[in-house]
Amino acid sequence: MSPQERIEALEQRLDQLHSENAVRACMNRYMVLCDELGVGSPLAELAELFTDDALWEGKGAKYRDSFGGYRGRDAIRAMFATYMVEPAHFALNVHFLTSELIRVNGDEAEASWVMLQASTFASGASHLNSARLSVRFAREQGQWRMAHFQTENLFSRPVDHWNSDEHLPVPAPAEQ
């Protein structure tokens, strides 16, 4: 391998690592903004995380019926605007992501996560959801954005309350 070929290979690897980090940062910002959805949320910033012709959709019977699908940045922005009401739809909303996989190929990337979402609504009801997120990203005007966002329910259940003073069930200490 010539010195020039080595430099080109290193530049390619560096771009791939930079791209993976940019994809991760885009998803992180999306989750932070979703955690804080309310009247004062930066709706334009949230919408800019998506490509012009992006598709946001619920997958599987439960999420397809609950969320539906939205094509294009303007439609996605309008969907999120329905959450930005007073009183806020969410009194508490926290997303946790795990099992990350990001594969970059040029100006596109495929990524997936398993998400756990703990929510309390303005009504006082609480819910625990888990979903598989499958997201295709595209580099648009030098910026990594979501091009196809899919969320598929793994489980959902109402929760009475988040914290309890009840005894935590742990194994008894070994006798010495």
SEMARPA-151111 format. One line per 5 residues: number of its first residue (from 0); their letters; for each residue x, y, z of N, C-alpha, C. Coordinates in steps of 0.2 Angstrom, whole numbers, plus 5000, padded with zeros to 4 digits. Layout:
N
NUM> a> X Y Z X Y Z X Y Z ~ ...
end
This chain:
176
0> mspqe> 5004 4994 5000 5000 5000 5000 5004 5006 5000 ~ 5003 5011 4995 5007 5017 4995 5005 5022 5001 ~ 5010 5026 5002 5008 5031 5007 5002 5035 5006 ~ 5001 5037 4999 4994 5040 4997 4988 5036 4999 ~ 4989 5029 4997 4983 5025 4999 4982 5024 5006
5> rieal> 4987 5024 5010 4987 5024 5017 4983 5030 5020 ~ 4985 5035 5017 4982 5042 5020 4974 5042 5018 ~ 4973 5039 5012 4966 5039 5010 4962 5034 5014 ~ 4965 5028 5016 4962 5023 5020 4960 5026 5027 ~ 4965 5030 5030 4965 5033 5036 4959 5038 5036
10> eqrld> 4959 5042 5031 4954 5048 5030 4947 5044 5030 ~ 4946 5039 5027 4940 5035 5026 4938 5033 5033 ~ 4943 5030 5037 4941 5027 5043 4939 5033 5048 ~ 4943 5038 5048 4941 5044 5052 4934 5047 5050 ~ 4932 5047 5044 4926 5049 5042 4920 5045 5045
15> qlhse> 4922 5038 5044 4917 5033 5047 4916 5034 5055 ~ 4921 5035 5058 4921 5036 5066 4917 5043 5067 ~ 4919 5048 5063 4916 5054 5064 4908 5054 5063 ~ 4907 5050 5058 4900 5049 5056 4896 5045 5061 ~ 4899 5040 5063 4895 5036 5069 4894 5040 5075
20> navra> 4899 5045 5077 4898 5049 5082 4892 5054 5081 ~ 4892 5057 5075 4887 5062 5073 4880 5059 5073 ~ 4879 5052 5071 4873 5049 5071 4871 5048 5078 ~ 4875 5046 5082 4874 5045 5090 4872 5052 5093 ~ 4875 5057 5091 4874 5064 5094 4867 5066 5091
25> cmnry> 4865 5064 5085 4858 5066 5082 4853 5062 5086 ~ 4854 5056 5088 4849 5052 5091 4849 5055 5099 ~ 4854 5056 5101 4854 5059 5108 4850 5065 5109 ~ 4851 5070 5104 4848 5076 5104 4840 5075 5103 ~ 4839 5071 5099 4832 5069 5098 4828 5067 5105
30> mvlcd> 4832 5062 5108 4829 5059 5114 4829 5065 5120 ~ 4834 5069 5120 4833 5075 5125 4827 5079 5124 ~ 4826 5081 5117 4821 5085 5115 4814 5082 5117 ~ 4814 5075 5115 4808 5071 5117 4806 5071 5124 ~ 4811 5071 5128 4811 5071 5136 4808 5077 5138
35> elgvg> 4809 5083 5135 4807 5089 5137 4801 5092 5133 ~ 4797 5088 5130 4792 5091 5125 4787 5095 5129 ~ 4786 5101 5127 4781 5106 5130 4781 5112 5126 ~ 4777 5117 5129 4775 5123 5125 4782 5126 5123 ~ 4787 5126 5127 4793 5130 5125 4798 5126 5122
40> splae> 4796 5120 5120 4801 5116 5116 4803 5119 5109 ~ 4810 5118 5108 4812 5121 5101 4810 5116 5095 ~ 4804 5117 5093 4801 5113 5088 4805 5113 5081 ~ 4807 5119 5080 4811 5119 5073 4818 5115 5074 ~ 4821 5115 5080 4827 5111 5081 4825 5104 5080
45> laelf> 4820 5102 5083 4818 5095 5083 4816 5093 5076 ~ 4813 5097 5072 4811 5095 5065 4818 5095 5061 ~ 4823 5099 5062 4829 5099 5058 4833 5093 5059 ~ 4831 5088 5064 4835 5082 5065 4833 5077 5060 ~ 4828 5079 5056 4825 5074 5050 4827 5077 5043
50> tddal> 4828 5073 5039 4829 5075 5032 4822 5078 5029 ~ 4823 5082 5024 4817 5085 5021 4811 5080 5019 ~ 4813 5074 5017 4808 5069 5015 4808 5063 5020 ~ 4809 5064 5026 4810 5059 5031 4803 5055 5032 ~ 4803 5049 5034 4797 5045 5036 4798 5044 5044
55> wegkg> 4793 5045 5048 4793 5044 5055 4787 5039 5056 ~ 4788 5033 5058 4782 5028 5059 4782 5024 5065 ~ 4776 5022 5067 4775 5017 5072 4775 5010 5068 ~ 4778 5005 5070 4779 4999 5067 4775 4994 5071 ~ 4772 4989 5068 4769 4983 5072 4762 4986 5074
60> akyrd> 4757 4982 5075 4750 4983 5077 4749 4989 5082 ~ 4753 4988 5088 4751 4993 5093 4754 5000 5091 ~ 4760 5001 5089 4763 5007 5087 4760 5010 5081 ~ 4759 5006 5076 4756 5008 5070 4749 5011 5071 ~ 4745 5008 5075 4738 5010 5077 4739 5017 5081
65> sfggy> 4743 5017 5086 4744 5022 5091 4747 5029 5088 ~ 4752 5028 5084 4756 5033 5081 4755 5035 5074 ~ 4754 5029 5070 4753 5030 5063 4760 5032 5060 ~ 4760 5036 5054 4766 5037 5051 4766 5045 5048 ~ 4771 5048 5047 4772 5055 5045 4777 5055 5039
70> rgrda> 4776 5058 5034 4781 5058 5028 4782 5066 5027 ~ 4789 5067 5028 4791 5074 5027 4792 5078 5033 ~ 4797 5082 5033 4799 5086 5039 4793 5090 5042 ~ 4789 5093 5037 4784 5097 5040 4778 5093 5043 ~ 4777 5087 5041 4772 5083 5044 4775 5080 5051
75> iramf> 4781 5079 5051 4784 5076 5057 4784 5082 5062 ~ 4785 5088 5060 4785 5094 5065 4778 5095 5067 ~ 4773 5094 5063 4766 5095 5065 4764 5090 5070 ~ 4766 5083 5069 4765 5078 5074 4768 5080 5081 ~ 4774 5082 5081 4777 5084 5087 4773 5090 5091
80> atymv> 4771 5095 5086 4767 5100 5089 4761 5099 5093 ~ 4758 5093 5092 4752 5091 5096 4754 5089 5103 ~ 4761 5088 5104 4763 5087 5111 4765 5093 5115 ~ 4765 5098 5111 4767 5105 5114 4761 5109 5116 ~ 4758 5107 5121 4752 5110 5124 4753 5112 5131
85> epahf> 4748 5116 5133 4748 5118 5141 4741 5115 5143 ~ 4741 5111 5149 4747 5108 5152 4751 5103 5147 ~ 4757 5103 5149 4761 5098 5145 4759 5091 5145 ~ 4759 5088 5139 4757 5081 5139 4760 5076 5144 ~ 4767 5077 5144 4771 5074 5149 4773 5078 5155
90> alnvh> 4771 5075 5161 4774 5078 5167 4781 5076 5168 ~ 4782 5070 5166 4789 5067 5167 4790 5062 5160 ~ 4795 5062 5157 4797 5058 5151 4804 5057 5151 ~ 4806 5051 5151 4813 5049 5151 4814 5043 5147 ~ 4819 5044 5142 4820 5039 5137 4827 5036 5139
95> fltse> 4828 5029 5139 4835 5026 5140 4836 5022 5134 ~ 4842 5022 5131 4844 5019 5125 4849 5014 5127 ~ 4849 5008 5124 4854 5003 5124 4854 4998 5118 ~ 4859 4994 5118 4860 4989 5113 4861 4993 5106 ~ 4865 4998 5106 4866 5002 5100 4870 4998 5095
100> lirvn> 4868 4999 5089 4872 4997 5083 4871 5002 5078 ~ 4877 5004 5075 4877 5009 5070 4882 5007 5064 ~ 4879 5007 5058 4883 5005 5052 4883 5010 5047 ~ 4889 5013 5046 4889 5019 5041 4892 5016 5034 ~ 4889 5018 5029 4891 5017 5022 4890 5023 5018
105> gdeae> 4896 5026 5018 4896 5033 5014 4892 5038 5017 ~ 4887 5040 5013 4882 5046 5016 4876 5043 5019 ~ 4876 5037 5020 4870 5034 5024 4872 5029 5030 ~ 4868 5029 5034 4869 5024 5040 4863 5021 5042 ~ 4864 5015 5045 4858 5011 5048 4860 5010 5055
110> aswvm> 4855 5011 5059 4856 5011 5067 4850 5008 5070 ~ 4851 5005 5076 4846 5002 5080 4848 5003 5087 ~ 4842 5003 5091 4843 5004 5098 4837 5000 5101 ~ 4838 4998 5108 4832 4996 5112 4831 5002 5116 ~ 4825 5004 5117 4823 5010 5121 4818 5008 5127
115> lqast> 4819 5011 5132 4815 5010 5138 4812 5017 5139 ~ 4806 5018 5140 4803 5025 5141 4799 5025 5147 ~ 4800 5029 5152 4796 5030 5158 4793 5037 5158 ~ 4786 5037 5158 4782 5043 5157 4777 5043 5162 ~ 4776 5050 5165 4770 5051 5168 4766 5057 5164
120> fasga> 4760 5056 5163 4756 5061 5159 4753 5067 5164 ~ 4751 5072 5160 4747 5077 5164 4742 5075 5168 ~ 4739 5069 5166 4733 5066 5170 4735 5063 5176 ~ 4742 5062 5177 4744 5059 5183 4745 5051 5182 ~ 4743 5048 5176 4744 5041 5175 4751 5041 5173
125> shlns> 4754 5035 5174 4761 5033 5172 4761 5027 5168 ~ 4766 5027 5163 4767 5021 5159 4774 5019 5158 ~ 4776 5013 5157 4782 5010 5155 4782 5007 5148 ~ 4786 5009 5144 4786 5006 5137 4793 5004 5135 ~ 4794 4999 5131 4800 4997 5128 4799 4996 5121
130> arlsv> 4803 4999 5117 4803 4998 5109 4809 4997 5106 ~ 4809 4994 5100 4815 4994 5096 4815 4999 5091 ~ 4820 5003 5091 4821 5009 5086 4825 5007 5080 ~ 4823 5007 5074 4827 5006 5068 4827 5012 5064 ~ 4833 5015 5063 4833 5022 5060 4838 5022 5055
135> rfare> 4836 5024 5049 4841 5026 5044 4842 5033 5044 ~ 4849 5035 5043 4851 5041 5043 4854 5043 5036 ~ 4854 5049 5035 4857 5052 5028 4861 5058 5030 ~ 4867 5059 5026 4871 5065 5027 4867 5070 5022 ~ 4864 5075 5024 4861 5080 5020 4864 5087 5021
140> qgqwr> 4867 5090 5016 4870 5096 5017 4876 5096 5022 ~ 4879 5090 5023 4885 5089 5027 4883 5088 5035 ~ 4876 5087 5036 4873 5086 5042 4870 5079 5042 ~ 4871 5075 5048 4868 5068 5048 4861 5070 5051 ~ 4856 5067 5048 4849 5068 5050 4845 5061 5049
145> mahfq> 4840 5060 5052 4836 5054 5052 4832 5055 5045 ~ 4832 5049 5042 4828 5049 5035 4822 5044 5036 ~ 4823 5039 5040 4817 5034 5041 4818 5032 5049 ~ 4813 5034 5053 4813 5032 5060 4807 5028 5061 ~ 4809 5022 5064 4804 5017 5065 4804 5015 5073
150> tenlf> 4798 5015 5076 4798 5013 5083 4793 5007 5083 ~ 4795 5001 5086 4791 4995 5087 4791 4993 5094 ~ 4785 4993 5097 4783 4991 5104 4786 4984 5105 ~ 4790 4984 5111 4792 4977 5113 4787 4975 5119 ~ 4786 4980 5124 4781 4980 5129 4778 4986 5131
155> srpvd> 4772 4986 5134 4769 4993 5137 4765 4991 5143 ~ 4765 4995 5148 4761 4993 5154 4760 5000 5158 ~ 4754 5001 5161 4753 5006 5165 4757 5005 5172 ~ 4759 5010 5175 4762 5009 5182 4759 5014 5187 ~ 4758 5011 5193 4754 5015 5198 4758 5021 5200
160> hwnsd> 4765 5020 5202 4769 5025 5204 4776 5023 5203 ~ 4781 5028 5203 4788 5026 5201 4792 5024 5207 ~ 4791 5027 5213 4795 5025 5218 4791 5023 5224 ~ 4794 5019 5228 4791 5016 5234 4796 5015 5240 ~ 4793 5016 5246 4797 5014 5252 4797 5007 5254
165> ehlpv> 4794 5003 5250 4794 4996 5251 4801 4993 5251 ~ 4801 4987 5255 4808 4984 5256 4810 4981 5249 ~ 4816 4982 5247 4819 4979 5241 4820 4972 5242 ~ 4817 4968 5238 4819 4961 5238 4826 4959 5236 ~ 4830 4957 5240 4837 4955 5239 4838 4948 5243
170> papae> 4843 4944 5240 4844 4938 5244 4847 4939 5251 ~ 4845 4935 5255 4847 4936 5262 4855 4935 5262 ~ 4858 4939 5267 4866 4938 5268 4867 4931 5270 ~ 4873 4929 5267 4876 4922 5269 4877 4922 5276 ~ 4876 4916 5279 4877 4915 5286 4885 4914 5287
175> q> 4888 4917 5292 4895 4917 5293 4897 4913 5299
end
